[in-house]
């Protein structure tokens, strides 16, 4: 039986090499994309993480057949669909179930998706953008207490303007538009690297997708898609988290597979705060050779500073000299991790004002979406319960930095997105004891 609790003895700089796997936010959507065709698809550099296993279970329940080939190849084929409804036992624990609407509609004409309550507790992530987009494409959408019911004999091209460049809504509507009759415009779309990874894969499958400079995707619907092979992009969130851990602990870590092109904004910000990095052909080396400086930081949609980079970078700023300001503009409750850091001795104050930048969409709310971090601060060991994926890894880094022993419970959250976490940290010198 796997333990969900570790103790970590802090004060040890991270040193060594670690390999980053394929992106969590890519593989889950690519599995769904494979179900748009009857033909087989093969994915390379697939990560072995919790979210991909959950998505795989949903796909298998609908009729997909998976086979694995060591070390990191995943084959999938959905010759026929077994049902048009995502099982209640699977769909309510993962927000990815809403992504199944496109293959279900194109292959069966209807989709029944349980209303989910799972995922990280970092703020509201409603699916109204998704559902309104499907209505624009000609689908009949009903919202019941327990499920969304979507029907369409055929989807038709339309002009869709997203109120906010939502990543999942953009991906969902791209999947839908690939085989909609006519031309679809998705305006104010998200353009994250994981979305472009999906677009590249869909193009290999026969889709026609153009991208304009004004955040607009133009999709010309095709009659059918075919199978393909695809190398999944490396996980830029894991790479950045490891970079923060190396710099914050005063160590040196080489992250095999990390790509500069996916992390330009992160690397610029790391350099501004005094962190060091060296880009090599097969990865990036992260280190520091002096004091860290305070900065003002604002998250935003790509190409801005990624919201998933914010928790580990916030921890990094506790080790910087002076007062840093962090303004979160993507998720209203992303600062849930701050309480545990305060418990460990971090000097952080939360505010509901838009600090350090222009007013964001939360400016008139009571959400505490800005903070001021005073450093450098010596952290001390504590007992911590992990609330979500990114906060969880941040707590692990905090335990590494802290004086004394920390006990961390709820590691299953972290394993949703970080592969071979225990092995990787031990390899970097972290003393871990399972409780």
Secondary structure, DSSP 8 states (H G I E B T S, - for coil): ----EEEEE-----EEEEE--B-HHHHHHHHHHHTTSSS-EEEES----HHHHHHHHHHHHHT-EEEEETTTEEEEE-SS-S-SB--HHHHTT-GGGGGGHHHHHHHHSEEEEE----S-SSS---SHHHHHHHHHTT-EEEE-SSEEEEE-S--B--EEE-SS--HHHHHHHHHHHTTSBSEEEEES----HHHHHHHHHHHHTT-EEEEETTTEEEEE--S-----EEE--B-HHHHHHHHHHHHHHT-EEEEET--GGG-HHHHHHHHHHT-EEEEETTEEEEE-SS-EE--EEEB-STTSB-HHHHHHHHHHHTTEEEEEEEE--S-TTGGGGHHHHHHTT-EEEEESS--SSS--TTTTS----EEEEEE----B--EEE--SHHHHHHHHHHHHHSBSEEEEE-THHHHTT-TTHHHHHHHTT-EEEE-
